[in-house]
Amino acid sequence: MKFALFIDNILSTDSPIIEQALAEKELDKGQLSMLLVKSGFAALNRSASSSSSLIPRILQALAKYPEQCQEAFKKGAEQTPSWKFLGWKSQILA
């Protein structure tokens, strides 16, 4: 959960310092979004109590970077009980 929140914080910050650090490590926001999807689903599957709050961010990452996140999303969604998505059905169907 903490790792997913850390990545989410990086992705939500528009800072030249962060952009420079990503470039130095040869990372882009698409790769970070894929890590957010993977770690978000890992938190959901470990039953972290507040992990369901990551679902909107997972959906945003999938919408913004579908090429990088699609496989991680499919795998994570298959391993996650469907009832964990019920609270977010309107966002999923939009």
Secondary structure in CASP SS format (residue, H / E / C, confidence):
PFRMAT SS
TARGET T0000
AUTHOR 0000-0000-0000
METHOD secondary structure of the structure
MODEL  1
M C 1.00
K H 1.00
F H 1.00
A H 1.00
L H 1.00
F H 1.00
I H 1.00
D H 1.00
N H 1.00
I H 1.00
L H 1.00
S H 1.00
T C 1.00
D C 1.00
S C 1.00
P H 1.00
I H 1.00
I H 1.00
E H 1.00
Q H 1.00
A H 1.00
L H 1.00
A H 1.00
E H 1.00
K C 1.00
E C 1.00
L C 1.00
D C 1.00
K H 1.00
G H 1.00
Q H 1.00
L H 1.00
S H 1.00
M H 1.00
L H 1.00
L H 1.00
V H 1.00
K H 1.00
S H 1.00
G H 1.00
F H 1.00
A H 1.00
A H 1.00
L H 1.00
N H 1.00
R C 1.00
S C 1.00
A C 1.00
S C 1.00
S C 1.00
S H 1.00
S H 1.00
S H 1.00
L H 1.00
I H 1.00
P H 1.00
R H 1.00
I H 1.00
L H 1.00
Q H 1.00
A H 1.00
L H 1.00
A H 1.00
K H 1.00
Y C 1.00
P H 1.00
E H 1.00
Q H 1.00
C H 1.00
Q H 1.00
E H 1.00
A H 1.00
F H 1.00
K H 1.00
K H 1.00
G H 1.00
A H 1.00
E H 1.00
Q H 1.00
T C 1.00
P C 1.00
S H 1.00
W H 1.00
K H 1.00
F H 1.00
L H 1.00
G H 1.00
W H 1.00
K H 1.00
S H 1.00
Q H 1.00
I H 1.00
L H 1.00
A C 1.00
END
